[in-house]
Amino acid sequence: MATLRDEVMINGMRLRNRIAMPALTTNYGSPEGMVTDEIVQFYKERSKDVGLVIVEASAVRADGRIVRGSLGLWEDGQVDGMARLADSIKELGAAAVVQLNHAGARGFPSGGEMQGASPSGFAFRHDVAPLTMSLIQIERMVADFAYAAGLAAEAGFDGVEIHGAHLYLISQFLSPLTNQRNDRYGGAARARATFALEVVRAARERLGRSYPILFRFNAVEKVEGGQTLEDALTVSRLLADEGVDALDVSLVASSSWNQVGGQRFLATSSILPKEQPAGANVALAAAVKEATGLPVIAVGKLGEGDVAGKSVRDLPIDIVAIGRQMITDPDAAGKIFSGKSSAIVRCEECMTCYATIVRGKPMACKVNRNLPGTPHSA
Ligand SMILES: Cc1cc2nc3c(=O)[nH]c(=O)nc-3n(C[C@H](O)[C@H](O)[C@H](O)COP(=O)(O)O)c2cc1C
């Protein structure tokens, strides 16, 4: 029976305990995708108690950023800043992993050659025209992921997490809603996983067998035509066979359609709606664990009550990730470990954090007024 305090190993990477901070886009990076003092400060404050910090989605190409201030790992000049960030996390005893992403057609309009990259031309934004990728473009994108993985290792990160969730580019390939290709990249779940598997393979070739590679994906997509748990389990087995070292199990928790200029655009969220209980996703991660035997990370309001403790104690969950509650209270994990959960400054689930970055502003929080994104009155 595991406890949150127990160590856990992921392909040689030692986590001192079983609480992780998941990837959280802050929009605190520079417009060139560089690490800033603000971003280092944000992560430092949150690295002292957790076992693992997964640094926010970092773009493998300039045209793959979620927001203008997303971090980048597309050129050598970004390594020094990333090394400073990795060091500041590791100095505090947490393992440091960076998430690698291309936002595809969900990215902000950056004007790059692969802006709007997508498997089948599904539009997510009125200001980004989707680009149906050619086979050559897919091949180049796989190489871009591998190059970024190499830069992450050079910067001293303990591991990388490939972002295959939340309907960004890799996830768009995995989802039947957004992938209608007729070539070897489309079709049944197994074929839709081809792009993801090629990315993992290329990263593995670059990084070697002993470097930890995590993969985040949607266990379900709560949108009509989205990926089912059954398909996700097929994908998880393929990822395990490909040599991924841990699976970070997320989801598309809700979706809605926005009408702009006579066209409909899909808006999805990875966040459990307010009315859903803490830990509603944990069973999904347990199903992935059962299907693959790999270490799994569960997420979804796990900073509340004793859900985190119960997940590792009563269920086959290896690691619990606490997101928004770590934004609101950087000491949340520390308070859980010292039996002072009731002293955690509560996240109100108001989604100011998400709303600010979507509007292109640095992340702010209604409760925690000490974030760089907080507007200060003069
Ligand atoms: C402001 C914000 C930014 C996020 N950015 C990312 C990201 O860059 N990559 C990612 O995989 N998930 C991202 N997520 C999702 C979180 O990692 C996490 O799955 C989600 O917040 C649910 O966990 P929680 O209920 O503990 O907050 C983000 C969530 C929020 C609120």
The ligand as an SDF file (V2000), in Angstrom:
LIG
                    3D

 31 33  0  0  0  0  0  0  0  0999 V2000
   -4.0210   28.0260  -16.5230 C   0  0  0  0  0  0  0  0  0  0  0  0
   -3.8510   26.5990  -16.9440 C   0  0  0  0  0  0  0  0  0  0  0  0
   -2.8530   26.2640  -17.8430 C   0  0  0  0  0  0  0  0  0  0  0  0
   -2.6660   24.9280  -18.2340 C   0  0  0  0  0  0  0  0  0  0  0  0
   -1.6480   24.6150  -19.0960 N   0  0  0  0  0  0  0  0  0  0  0  0
   -1.4280   23.3270  -19.4240 C   0  0  0  0  0  0  0  0  0  0  0  0
   -0.3110   22.9650  -20.2450 C   0  0  0  0  0  0  0  0  0  0  0  0
    0.5180   23.7940  -20.6410 O   0  0  0  0  0  0  0  0  0  0  0  0
   -0.1790   21.6590  -20.5720 N   0  0  0  0  0  0  0  0  0  0  0  0
   -1.0390   20.6870  -20.1100 C   0  0  0  0  0  0  0  0  0  0  0  0
   -0.8720   19.5110  -20.4380 O   0  0  0  0  0  0  0  0  0  0  0  0
   -2.0760   21.0050  -19.3150 N   0  0  0  0  0  0  0  0  0  0  0  0
   -2.2760   22.2810  -18.9440 C   0  0  0  0  0  0  0  0  0  0  0  0
   -3.2970   22.5860  -18.0780 N   0  0  0  0  0  0  0  0  0  0  0  0
   -4.0820   21.4900  -17.4420 C   0  0  0  0  0  0  0  0  0  0  0  0
   -3.4430   21.1020  -16.0890 C   0  0  0  0  0  0  0  0  0  0  0  0
   -2.1910   20.4920  -16.2730 O   0  0  0  0  0  0  0  0  0  0  0  0
   -4.3440   20.1480  -15.2830 C   0  0  0  0  0  0  0  0  0  0  0  0
   -4.5400   18.9720  -16.0330 O   0  0  0  0  0  0  0  0  0  0  0  0
   -5.6950   20.7690  -14.9510 C   0  0  0  0  0  0  0  0  0  0  0  0
   -5.5120   22.0490  -14.3810 O   0  0  0  0  0  0  0  0  0  0  0  0
   -6.5160   19.8870  -14.0070 C   0  0  0  0  0  0  0  0  0  0  0  0
   -5.8880   19.7580  -12.7610 O   0  0  0  0  0  0  0  0  0  0  0  0
   -6.4280   20.5870  -11.4400 P   0  0  0  0  0  0  0  0  0  0  0  0
   -7.8750   20.2130  -11.2850 O   0  0  0  0  0  0  0  0  0  0  0  0
   -5.5750   20.0850  -10.3200 O   0  0  0  0  0  0  0  0  0  0  0  0
   -6.2420   22.0300  -11.7480 O   0  0  0  0  0  0  0  0  0  0  0  0
   -3.5100   23.9130  -17.7010 C   0  0  0  0  0  0  0  0  0  0  0  0
   -4.5110   24.2680  -16.7870 C   0  0  0  0  0  0  0  0  0  0  0  0
   -4.6800   25.5870  -16.3980 C   0  0  0  0  0  0  0  0  0  0  0  0
   -5.7360   25.9110  -15.3880 C   0  0  0  0  0  0  0  0  0  0  0  0
  1  2  1  0
  2  3  1  0
  2 30  2  0
  3  4  2  0
  4  5  1  0
  4 28  1  0
  5  6  2  0
  6  7  1  0
  6 13  1  0
  7  8  2  0
  7  9  1  0
  9 10  1  0
 10 11  2  0
 10 12  1  0
 12 13  2  0
 13 14  1  0
 14 15  1  0
 14 28  1  0
 15 16  1  0
 16 17  1  0
 16 18  1  0
 18 19  1  0
 18 20  1  0
 20 21  1  0
 20 22  1  0
 22 23  1  0
 23 24  1  0
 24 25  2  0
 24 26  1  0
 24 27  1  0
 28 29  2  0
 29 30  1  0
 30 31  1  0
M  END
$$$$
